[in-house]
Amino acid sequence: MKKIIILIFVILVSLTTKANVKTSINTGSWSDSTIWSPVGVPQLTDTVKIALGDTVTIEPLFTAKPYALNVYGDFINKSILYLPGDLNVTGHFSSERGSKIIFNGSDSQTVTGSGIIDFYDMDNWNYANVDILADVNLYNSLYVDPSSIMTINSGYYFTLKSTSTETARILSIPFDAIIDGKIKD
């Protein structure tokens, strides 16, 4: 009897902790519940997939907080994106002036993919590690929280880009934070 109760408990826990998957079915605003399947704006427990051929935009003044993000189409960040899970880009992740991505997971996070990844501002609040396994372009600023680690793996670049009006920069690397790998300008 005790084994049956334990088995039921394990099944219930696994069912309640499983992340939902929200997939774009149209081009539109992140906050438009009708562009997602199943219907509804992605939440903190959702793994989000931007489908090939779709363009999804986080509009200014809107804050998105999915669990993880997979970009197969086009993603445009015009605001703030909190991401406690992984980012995979085979399409295009673009960021407009004033936008920010914040890696705020409690476990190791990865940035992967063969697509184009353009961040305007990036904050690393993760105390485990943000593991970069893709080429990333940064157009404004990088902030690394104390005790955070960011690893740029061999064969990939984290590039500080400049425009005619701005130069990308690293804002802060506290004494107990670590950036390991290739950063180029």
C-alpha positions as CSV (number, residue, x, y, z in Angstrom):
1,M,0.0,0.0,0.0
2,K,2.8,2.4,0.9
3,K,4.4,1.8,-2.6
4,I,1.1,2.6,-4.3
5,I,0.8,5.9,-2.4
6,I,4.4,6.8,-3.2
7,L,3.8,6.0,-6.9
8,I,0.6,8.1,-7.0
9,F,2.5,11.0,-5.3
10,V,5.4,10.8,-7.9
11,I,2.9,10.8,-10.8
12,L,1.0,13.8,-9.4
13,V,4.2,15.8,-8.8
14,S,5.5,15.0,-12.3
15,L,2.1,16.1,-13.9
16,T,1.9,19.4,-12.0
17,T,5.5,20.4,-12.6
18,K,5.5,19.7,-16.3
19,A,5.9,22.9,-18.3
20,N,3.3,23.9,-20.8
21,V,4.3,24.6,-24.4
22,K,2.9,27.7,-26.2
23,T,3.5,27.8,-29.9
24,S,2.8,30.8,-32.1
25,I,0.3,30.1,-34.9
26,N,0.3,33.6,-36.3
27,T,2.4,36.8,-36.5
28,G,1.5,39.4,-33.9
29,S,2.0,40.8,-30.4
30,W,3.2,38.6,-27.6
31,S,0.3,39.9,-25.5
32,D,-2.3,38.8,-28.0
33,S,-3.7,35.6,-26.7
34,T,-5.1,34.5,-30.1
35,I,-1.7,34.0,-31.7
36,W,-0.8,31.2,-29.4
37,S,-1.7,27.5,-29.3
38,P,-3.1,26.7,-26.8
39,V,-4.8,30.1,-26.6
40,G,-3.5,32.4,-23.9
41,V,-0.6,34.7,-23.3
42,P,2.6,32.7,-22.2
43,Q,3.2,32.5,-18.5
44,L,6.2,31.8,-16.3
45,T,5.7,28.0,-16.5
46,D,5.5,28.0,-20.4
47,T,8.1,27.0,-22.9
48,V,7.5,29.2,-25.8
49,K,8.0,28.3,-29.5
50,I,8.0,31.0,-32.2
51,A,7.2,29.0,-35.3
52,L,9.0,29.3,-38.6
53,G,7.3,32.0,-40.7
54,D,5.8,33.8,-37.6
55,T,7.1,37.2,-36.2
56,V,6.2,37.8,-32.5
57,T,6.9,41.1,-30.9
58,I,7.0,42.1,-27.2
59,E,5.6,45.6,-27.4
60,P,7.0,48.5,-25.3
61,L,5.9,48.7,-21.7
62,F,5.0,44.9,-21.7
63,T,7.1,42.5,-19.7
64,A,7.3,38.9,-20.8
65,K,8.1,36.1,-18.4
66,P,8.1,32.7,-20.1
67,Y,10.1,29.8,-18.7
68,A,12.1,29.1,-21.9
69,L,12.1,30.4,-25.5
70,N,12.7,28.7,-28.8
71,V,12.8,31.0,-31.8
72,Y,12.4,29.3,-35.2
73,G,10.9,32.4,-36.9
74,D,11.4,36.0,-35.9
75,F,11.2,37.5,-32.4
76,I,11.4,41.2,-31.8
77,N,12.0,42.5,-28.3
78,K,10.9,46.1,-27.7
79,S,10.6,45.8,-23.9
80,I,11.8,43.4,-21.1
81,L,12.1,39.7,-21.3
82,Y,12.8,37.7,-18.1
83,L,14.1,34.2,-18.9
84,P,14.8,31.7,-16.2
85,G,15.2,28.8,-18.7
86,D,17.0,28.3,-22.0
87,L,17.1,30.3,-25.2
88,N,17.4,28.5,-28.5
89,V,17.5,30.6,-31.7
90,T,17.5,29.1,-35.3
91,G,15.6,32.1,-36.6
92,H,16.2,35.7,-35.6
93,F,16.1,37.2,-32.1
94,S,16.2,41.0,-32.5
95,S,16.1,43.7,-29.9
96,E,15.2,47.3,-30.3
97,R,16.7,50.3,-28.5
98,G,15.6,50.3,-24.8
99,S,14.9,46.5,-24.7
100,K,16.5,44.1,-22.3
101,I,16.8,40.3,-21.8
102,I,17.4,39.2,-18.2
103,F,18.7,35.7,-17.5
104,N,17.4,35.1,-14.0
105,G,17.4,31.3,-13.6
106,S,18.5,29.5,-10.5
107,D,20.0,26.6,-12.5
108,S,22.4,26.8,-15.4
109,Q,21.0,28.3,-18.5
110,T,22.1,27.9,-22.1
111,V,21.9,30.2,-25.2
112,T,22.1,28.0,-28.3
113,G,21.3,28.0,-32.0
114,S,22.5,28.8,-35.4
115,G,20.3,31.8,-35.9
116,I,21.0,35.5,-35.5
117,I,20.9,36.7,-31.8
118,D,20.9,40.5,-31.3
119,F,20.5,41.8,-27.8
120,Y,20.3,45.5,-26.9
121,D,20.8,45.1,-23.2
122,M,21.6,41.8,-21.4
123,D,21.6,41.2,-17.7
124,N,23.0,38.0,-16.1
125,W,21.3,37.6,-12.7
126,N,21.9,33.8,-12.7
127,Y,24.0,32.5,-9.9
128,A,24.7,29.2,-11.6
129,N,25.9,29.9,-15.1
130,V,24.7,31.3,-18.5
131,D,26.4,29.1,-21.0
132,I,26.7,30.7,-24.5
133,L,26.7,28.1,-27.3
134,A,25.9,30.5,-30.1
135,D,27.2,33.7,-31.6
136,V,25.6,36.7,-29.8
137,N,25.7,40.4,-30.7
138,L,25.3,43.0,-28.0
139,Y,24.4,46.6,-29.0
140,N,24.3,48.5,-25.7
141,S,25.2,47.0,-22.4
142,L,26.0,43.8,-20.5
143,Y,25.5,43.7,-16.7
144,V,26.8,40.7,-14.7
145,D,25.4,40.3,-11.2
146,P,27.8,39.4,-8.3
147,S,28.6,35.7,-8.1
148,S,27.3,35.1,-11.7
149,I,29.1,33.2,-14.3
150,M,28.9,33.6,-18.1
151,T,30.7,31.1,-20.3
152,I,31.3,31.8,-24.0
153,N,32.1,28.4,-25.3
154,S,34.9,27.6,-27.8
155,G,34.0,28.4,-31.4
156,Y,31.4,31.1,-30.4
157,Y,31.7,34.9,-30.0
158,F,30.0,37.4,-27.8
159,T,30.4,40.6,-29.9
160,L,30.1,44.1,-28.7
161,K,28.6,46.0,-31.6
162,S,28.7,49.7,-32.3
163,T,26.3,51.8,-34.3
164,S,26.7,55.4,-35.5
165,T,25.2,56.6,-32.2
166,E,26.1,54.0,-29.6
167,T,29.0,51.8,-28.5
168,A,28.3,48.5,-26.7
169,R,29.9,48.2,-23.3
170,I,30.2,45.9,-20.2
171,L,28.7,47.8,-17.3
172,S,29.8,45.8,-14.4
173,I,31.8,42.7,-13.6
174,P,31.9,42.4,-9.8
175,F,35.0,40.9,-8.2
176,D,33.2,37.5,-7.7
177,A,31.6,37.3,-11.1
178,I,33.2,35.4,-14.0
179,I,33.2,35.9,-17.8
180,D,35.0,33.1,-19.6
181,G,35.5,33.0,-23.3
182,K,35.9,35.3,-26.4
183,I,34.4,38.8,-26.3
184,K,35.2,40.8,-29.4
185,D,34.5,44.3,-30.5
